[in-house]
């Protein structure tokens, strides 16, 4: 409970194991990992090289390996572009990602609490159903979803992006897993004996206990929503985009100035890079505990 | 002494004036007990209902309704038209672009998934060693995950530029002829697969690493006593033991990979999947039918076909993974 990340205890190295498998990798291992790391970073560095140059940088035969000094000018050009409302895209991405992660966490914790700790008829069957739906490619329902959103007059609004994302089967599964081992029955019973209602028990006992897993879930949902393209691209207007949609608009101009496109790429990636620096280790342990994808 | 002793509980009131109050409080207790019983009974359903209701509306219903749309003439503007049976499916299946899209989707999927899993296995095997600065390396391989596919694509489509792209420049410095990363079929698939793998390989490696760390170390000790080397241990212990994790990784990458859209859509400015559909995928074809030609009936038919394809390929993958892991 103190570390809060014990979702799948088996996935963590035991102390005994560390002693046994004491082989440290040789220079080959470290060299290989260094190569992987450079490969992970290089495209980002490249985008900064282009994004800090000018329109001619990309057309030079000799590759320039050092950033130019135009990044701020290019970034300003992105933010002031007539064809793309980049400021609005930033605001929209923040709104959509925040609302979606908050609602996914709330509904997942509620359902996870019920599945993990409460007894009710049909519990096992319903939980299997939730897990099965994780494998359903709901993205393929875009055609009717678009029809419905149009009829509700929501197409083009942020609601059209938010509503289909406010619950997540994965989130329910994740919180169920966590709460079933992190929340002792004694705590719930104590609250009940003290006369707390169910919802009060949820609010004062389950929710605080769920906090570490909830934070991790919020992190993953935030990233997934921030980077999501297909559905927002279909349903949002050009004047009211999220960041990935705005990036696609930057590129689809007749004349593409790559230094400006790359400045846009960097602007849209910086918030997640900051998140990565702050919470990257939680991302790592989250993936290793729950094997999340998408 | 007696004065400090607790007073005995007051005898039950027998006087008539107090009787109604007692009855009322008894009733109140009974009522609150009923309420509490209801609370216990109903609350679980209440708590899981938001998920089920919203998932039914925004997830399951659209998927099922896709079938309804697919057997009708249906326009973006005109809305629902006549019932046309399987005409939309017949059109799609007899339309050459569908088959080109199918070919491209599978080609890109294979070119990305196979090297990705192999490389991720290798990375995970190294990360599974007793590394210095473990967290640093694990975070390092995960870095690309926070870059949006759209951003990844814009960066890579620039690097893979046919004329002034970084990669062709480097190739020509090495004396190799430039490659038509956009104009040719296979090179464009390789470029798109590279983008997918850039973003997902580290992620997959961490999942596999978690699976590896769950393998009991005694197995390796026993193998070492029997004289098995590192390579032999990897194939005889690690791979078979990783089977559930591998199945998970392969199934999820199948579901995601066959729906690929972001990367091919933004690989060039027009977003049509190349001048002759070199890298047009099924989801791009779906999008073009629905929001390019405004024919929702046909788009829905493609969605259902893709749904079936994903299920079939997913099952085949599970079978293959099982047999591979069993054989080794």
Contacts between the chains, C-beta under 8 A, distances in Angstrom:
chain1	res1	chain2	res2	distance
A	8	B	210	7.5
A	10	B	214	4.5
A	11	B	210	4.3
A	11	B	211	7.9
A	11	B	213	6.0
A	11	B	214	5.6
A	12	B	213	6.9
A	13	B	213	5.3
A	16	B	217	7.3
A	17	B	213	7.6
A	17	B	217	4.9
A	18	B	130	6.6
A	20	B	217	4.8
A	20	B	220	7.8
A	20	B	221	6.8
A	21	B	128	7.8
A	21	B	129	7.2
A	21	B	130	5.9
A	21	B	217	6.1
A	21	B	220	7.2
A	22	B	130	5.5
A	23	B	129	6.0
A	23	B	130	6.2
A	24	B	129	6.7
A	24	B	130	5.4
A	24	B	131	7.3
A	24	B	132	7.3
A	25	B	126	6.0
A	25	B	129	4.3
A	25	B	130	7.8
A	25	B	131	6.4
A	29	B	126	4.8
A	29	B	129	6.1
A	29	B	131	7.6
A	32	B	122	7.5
A	32	B	123	7.9
A	32	B	126	5.9
A	33	B	123	7.5
A	33	B	126	5.9
A	33	B	127	7.6
A	33	B	131	7.9
A	33	B	137	5.3
A	33	B	140	7.4
A	33	B	141	7.7
A	36	B	123	6.0
A	36	B	140	7.4
A	36	B	141	5.8
A	36	B	202	7.6
A	37	B	137	7.4
A	37	B	140	4.3
A	37	B	141	7.0
A	37	B	143	7.9
A	39	B	198	7.7
A	40	B	140	6.4
A	40	B	141	6.4
A	40	B	143	4.7
A	40	B	144	5.1
A	40	B	198	7.6
A	40	B	202	6.6
A	41	B	143	6.6
A	43	B	144	7.7
A	43	B	147	7.8
A	43	B	152	7.1
A	43	B	155	4.8
A	43	B	156	6.6
A	43	B	159	7.0
A	43	B	198	6.5
A	44	B	143	7.8
A	44	B	147	6.9
A	44	B	155	7.6
A	46	B	155	6.3
A	46	B	158	7.8
A	46	B	159	6.3
A	46	B	166	6.7
A	47	B	151	7.7
A	47	B	154	7.8
A	47	B	155	4.6
A	47	B	158	7.9
A	50	B	158	6.5
A	58	B	158	7.0
A	58	B	161	7.7
A	58	B	164	5.7
A	59	B	164	5.2
A	60	B	164	7.8
A	61	B	164	7.9
A	61	B	169	6.9
A	63	B	166	6.5
A	63	B	169	5.9
A	63	B	170	7.7
A	107	B	50	4.6
A	107	B	51	5.5
A	107	B	54	7.4
A	108	B	51	7.4
A	110	B	47	4.3
A	110	B	48	7.5
A	110	B	50	6.7
A	110	B	51	8.0
A	111	B	47	5.8
A	111	B	48	4.4
A	111	B	50	7.2
A	111	B	51	4.7
A	113	B	47	6.2
A	114	B	43	7.3
A	114	B	44	4.2
A	114	B	45	7.9
A	114	B	47	4.0
A	114	B	48	5.0
A	115	B	48	6.8
A	118	B	40	7.9
A	118	B	43	6.8
A	118	B	44	4.3
A	118	B	47	7.6
A	119	B	44	7.6
A	120	B	41	7.5
A	120	B	44	3.9
A	120	B	45	6.5
A	123	B	44	7.4
A	126	B	48	6.6
A	126	B	52	7.6
A	130	B	51	7.2
A	133	B	55	6.6
A	133	B	59	7.0
A	133	B	60	7.7
A	135	B	251	7.0
A	135	B	255	6.5
A	135	B	314	7.5
A	136	B	59	7.1
A	136	B	60	7.8
A	136	B	63	6.9
A	137	B	255	5.4
A	137	B	259	6.0
A	137	B	306	7.9
A	137	B	307	6.5
A	137	B	310	5.7
A	138	B	58	7.7
A	138	B	59	4.2
A	138	B	60	7.7
A	138	B	62	7.3
A	138	B	63	6.1
A	139	B	259	5.8
A	140	B	63	6.3
A	140	B	66	6.7
A	140	B	259	7.3
A	140	B	303	4.4
A	140	B	304	7.6
A	140	B	306	6.0
A	140	B	307	5.1
A	141	B	59	6.9
A	141	B	61	7.7
A	141	B	62	2.9
A	141	B	63	4.2
A	141	B	65	7.3
A	141	B	66	5.7
A	141	B	303	7.3
A	142	B	62	7.4
A	142	B	286	7.8
A	142	B	290	7.6
A	142	B	303	7.1
A	143	B	62	7.6
A	143	B	66	5.8
A	143	B	69	5.7
A	143	B	290	5.8
A	143	B	296	5.3
A	143	B	299	5.2
A	143	B	300	4.6
A	143	B	303	6.0
A	144	B	61	7.2
A	144	B	62	4.1
A	144	B	63	7.9
A	144	B	65	3.8
A	144	B	66	5.6
A	144	B	68	7.8
A	144	B	69	6.0
A	144	B	300	7.5
A	145	B	58	7.0
A	145	B	62	4.4
A	146	B	290	7.6
A	146	B	296	8.0
A	147	B	65	7.9
A	147	B	69	7.3
A	147	B	79	7.9
A	147	B	296	7.0
A	148	B	62	7.0
A	163	B	54	7.9
A	163	B	58	6.1
A	164	B	58	4.0
A	164	B	59	7.4
A	166	B	54	5.8
A	166	B	58	7.9
A	167	B	50	6.5
A	167	B	51	4.7
A	167	B	54	4.4
A	167	B	55	5.4
A	167	B	58	7.8
A	169	B	51	7.6
A	169	B	55	6.8
A	172	B	48	7.9
A	172	B	51	5.5
A	197	B	36	7.6
A	197	B	39	5.6
A	198	B	39	4.9
A	198	B	40	6.7
A	198	B	43	3.8
A	199	B	43	7.0
A	202	B	47	7.2
A	223	B	145	7.4
A	223	B	146	6.1
A	226	B	148	6.9
A	227	B	147	7.9
A	227	B	148	3.6
A	227	B	149	6.3
A	227	B	150	7.4
A	229	B	148	7.2
A	229	B	149	6.4
A	229	B	150	5.1
A	229	B	261	7.4
A	229	B	262	4.7
A	229	B	265	7.9
A	230	B	261	4.9
A	230	B	262	6.7
A	230	B	283	7.4
A	233	B	265	7.8
A	234	B	287	7.2
A	234	B	291	6.4
A	243	B	148	7.4
A	244	B	148	5.3
A	244	B	149	7.8
A	244	B	150	4.0
A	244	B	151	7.6
A	244	B	262	7.6
A	247	B	148	7.7
A	247	B	150	5.0
A	247	B	151	6.5
A	247	B	154	6.3
A	247	B	266	8.0
A	248	B	150	6.1
A	248	B	265	7.5
A	248	B	266	5.7
A	248	B	271	7.8
A	251	B	154	6.0
A	251	B	266	6.4
A	251	B	269	6.1
A	252	B	269	5.5
A	252	B	270	7.8
A	252	B	271	7.0
A	253	B	269	7.9
A	256	B	269	6.3
A	258	B	158	5.6
A	261	B	154	5.8
A	261	B	158	7.8
A	262	B	154	7.2
A	262	B	155	7.2
A	262	B	158	7.3
A	265	B	151	4.5
A	265	B	154	5.3
A	265	B	155	6.3
A	268	B	148	6.8
A	268	B	151	6.2
A	269	B	146	7.3
A	269	B	147	5.6
A	269	B	148	7.0
A	269	B	151	5.4
A	272	B	146	4.1
A	272	B	147	7.3
A	272	B	148	7.7
A	273	B	146	6.3
A	275	B	146	6.8
A	276	B	139	7.7
A	276	B	142	7.9
A	276	B	143	6.7
A	276	B	146	4.6
A	280	B	139	4.3
A	280	B	142	6.7
A	280	B	143	8.0
A	281	B	135	5.4
A	281	B	138	7.9
A	281	B	139	6.3
A	283	B	139	7.7
A	283	B	142	6.1
A	283	B	145	7.4
A	284	B	135	6.9
A	284	B	138	4.6
A	284	B	139	5.8
A	284	B	142	6.0
A	284	B	206	6.2
A	287	B	142	7.4
A	287	B	203	6.3
A	287	B	206	4.5
A	287	B	207	6.2
A	287	B	210	7.4
A	288	B	206	5.5
A	288	B	207	7.3
A	288	B	209	6.5
A	288	B	210	3.9
A	288	B	213	7.9
A	289	B	210	7.2
A	291	B	207	4.7
A	291	B	210	6.5
A	291	B	245	7.3
A	291	B	248	6.0
A	293	B	203	7.2
A	293	B	207	7.7
A	293	B	252	4.3
A	293	B	253	7.6
A	293	B	256	7.0
A	294	B	252	6.9
A	294	B	256	5.9
